[in-house]
Amino acid sequence: MLSSRLLKRLRKDFQLSIITLMGLIGVLGISPYAVYRLLEGNYLVSLADTVIVLSTISAVIYAWRTGDTVKPGIYLAVIFCVGATLIAINLGVNGLFWIYPLILFNFFMVSPIKALVATALVMVSLAVHAMLVPGSVFESSYQMVSFLVTGLMASVLTFIFAYRTSSQRDQLQLLASQDPLTGTRNRRAMNEELKIAMSSHRRHGIPYAVLLMDLDHFKQINDRFGHQTGDQVLIAFAALIKSASRQEDRLFRFGGEEFLLLMPNTDRNGLQAAAAHLQQSIAQHLKSPGGPVTVSMGGATLRHNEHWEGWLKRADLHLYQAKSAGRNRVIIDEPARTGDSLKQH
């Protein structure tokens, strides 16, 4: 169902859910004021409210259609800041009440630093206008100072809360996607990256390849020298693969002593060259107390209209073949034949 898919997307995308929620609150909260001020004859403020409502709706739609939540967040923060400033200047003291929800809104929409700067610009603008046109916004200098102090306190406290929340969310996302031992991405992150690669290949034709790697006879290392030594070998292996790979390549811990390397912009020839380079680096540098450590590898390039699970299954099959053939070798999938490519869809 459509509703279940929408809810699933909101649960997966925190920032999209925030933009959607704040947009809904903004539309429901401001629309009645736009109508009320229009009926009162206050056309300027009514126009500002209408622009804010329409901008909010368009920004939320843009975020849903493109998946980009950064630009809509900045756009809404600018629109709301300008709109709230004009409303406060036009309505005077009664318009100042909108500045406080604006402070909260900014910290939800953009990064804490940008939100703090935006809020400061609004307050400075109001203070400058009040000094140039006395009595237009504040009834007295004391009232202006009181507003600036309380607004500054609210901004600083909200900044601390938003910054801490953002840091904790980043840490949780890192923990959810990172293997704690090797520092590589985990299988959950791998599945998401393979889905993205599949979509990118279908839309833009970007070639992708994966290389599954399994440390040969790793159980013997654990049995003979202990799990701590085995862990050190895994850590050294992950560090070696990262240093010998390109910056855009992604390394994941597939499970146990198995790892997967995702390589964008890589065809079969590039995959073979990369596998040979990695195997040479491993032979030269990867060792355990029992001597050199070898690795079996199975690779596959993403085929046209292929699902990511089928792609991964082919790589896994060739890894199994490499291990069955005596280990310490690389087997790369053959190019897809025309008939096979047509059968996959």
Secondary structure, 3 states (H helix, E strand, C coil): CHHHHHHHHHHHCHHHHHHHHHHHHHHHHHHHHHHHHHHHCCHHHHHHHHHHHHHHHHHHHHHHHHCCCHHHHHHHHHHHHHHHHHHHHHHHHHHHHHHHHHHHHHHHHCCHHHHHHHHHHHHHHHHHHHHHCCCCCCCCHHHHHHHHHHHHHHHHHHHHHHHHHHHHHHHHHHHHHECCCCCCECHHHHHHHHHHHHHHHHHHCCCEEEEEEEECCHHHHHHHHCHHHHHHHHHHHHHHHHHHCCCCCEEEEEECCEEEEEEECCCHHHHHHHHHHHHHHHHHHCEECCEECCEEEEEEECCCCCCHHHHHHHHHHHHHHHHHCCCCCEEECCCCCHHHHHHCC
